[in-house]
Amino acid sequence: MQIVQGIAVFFILVMGVFWTLLPCGFGLHNFIKSHNTFLGWIARIGWASLLGMHFLLAYFFWFESASYLWLFALVAAHVLFLVLFGRDLGTS
């Protein structure tokens, strides 16, 4: 049963990576175009750390013991990033 839970969590994390790359990436791009350089770098650092958290959590779920509360923290980080930087998710 633990293997099935690990696979399910890994699938959720992979979908989170795609969510971070596509919608959050479009939001980041549009935020950088409409704001100054300093805020753009803060947004880039936030996006890169959000992306890195997925791989870090995947490692901890497979090779260490991690709580499932970290998944909820990751979802909260997604929501926070999209509220702060990803208001405009258009592709133009």
N, C-alpha and C positions, 0 to 999 in steps of 0.2 A: 504494500500500500504506500510505503514511503517513496518508492520509485515513481508511482503514478502521480503523487503529489509533486515530486520534483520535476517531472515532465510538464505538468500543468503550470507550475510556477515559471518554468523556463519559457513556455509558450507565451505566457502573459508578459514576461520580460522582453521577449523578442518582438511582440506586438507593440510594446512600449517604446522600443528602439525605433521602429518604423514611425510611430506617432511623433516621436521627438525629431526624427529626421525630416518628415514631410510637413505637417502643420506647424510645428514649432519652428522649423527652419524657414518657412515662408513668413511667419510672424517676425522672426528675427531679422530677416532680410528687409522687410518693410519698415521695421522699427529703426534699423540702422540708416535707411535712406531718409527718414524724416526727423532724426534727432542728431545731436552733436556727437563728436568722436568719443568723448569720455563715456557717455551713456551707452554708446555702441559697444565699447569694450566691456563694460559691465554686463551688458546683455550677452555678448559672446562668451564671457567667462561663465555666466549662469547656464547658458545652453550647453557648453562643453562639460560642465560639472553634472548637469542633468543627464547627459548622454553617458558619461562615465559611471554614474551611479547604477545604471542598468547592468553593466558588465561586472561591477563590484558586487552587486547583489546576486548575480548569477553565480559568481564564484563562491560567495558565502553560503548560498543555498545548497550547492552541490558538495562542497568540500569542508565546510564548517557548519556550525549550528546557528542558524539565523531565525529570528522570530518572523511570523507572518505580518506583524505590525509594520515591518519595514516596507512591505508592499503598499500599505495604506499611506505611509510617509512619502513614498515615491509618487503615488497618485496625488497627494497634496502638493508635492513639489511641481508636478505637471500643471495643476490648476493655478498655483501661484505664478509660475512662469508665464502661462498664457494670459493671466489677468494683467500682469505687469508689462510684458513685452509683446504678446501675441494678439493684440486687439484686431489688427488688420491681417487676415489670413489670405487675402487675395493674391493672385499670381501675376497681376499686372504691375 
